[in-house]
Amino acid sequence: RSQDASELLHEDLVVVDQRVEPAKKAAQVLYKKLQGCMQSQPGLEAEKRMKKLPLMLLSISMAESLKDFDAESSIR
């Protein structure tokens, strides 16, 4: 989205665009983490594996992404 395009948008559309942006950002981060979940990391010690476990990183990313959403957001 360019700055010129946002100036041309109706005020309601700008508000909606601002509410959608956190969902878009969260989806991009989670997509990358999900890709990591599809790959295994053999050969690591159990403790190190838990720290680098893709599902753990995914859950942490999901929790951090919730901070960007409004309290009344349906995704939250």
N, C-alpha and C positions, 0 to 999 in steps of 0.2 A: 504494500500500500504506500503510495507516495503522499507527500504532504499536500500536493496540489489536489489530489483526488479527495482527500479528507475535507478540504475546504469546500468542495463542491457537493459533498454529501449533506443530506438533511440532518438536522441535529439529532433526531431519533436514531438514525442509522449510525451516527458516530458513537452514540451510547452503546448500541448493540455491538458494534465493532470492538469497543473497549471491553465489553463483557466476554466476547468470544476469544479475545487474544490469550487470556490465561489457559483456556482449554486447548487452544492450538499449541501453545508452548508446552503444556503438560503432555499432550499427545506425541509431540516430537521427541521429548525426553524419554517417555515410556517406550516408544517404538525402538529407540536405540537400546534400551535395557532389555527389552524382549528379545531382540536379536542376540544379545549376549546369553540369554537363557537357552537359546537353541544350541549353543556351543558348550561342550564340556571341557573341563580343565583337569585331565588326568595327571597323576604323579605328585600332587600337592599333599602335604600333611593335612590331617583332619582339621586341626585348628586353623591353619592358613586357608583351607578350603572354605570353612564356615565364614571367614572374613571376606572372602572373594566370591562367595556363592552368588550367582547371578540373580536368583530369586530374592535374596536378601537385599541386594542393591536395588532391585526393582521395587520392593516394598518401601524402602527408604525414599526412593525418588517419588513414589506415589504420595507418600506422606508429606514430603516437602512441597509438592505441587499443589496440595490442598491449601496451602497458606495464601496462594495468589487468588483464590476464589472468594467472592462475596459470601456472606453468611447465608443469604437467600438463594444462592446458586443451586440449581437442580442437580448438578454433577457432584457437588459437595455432599 
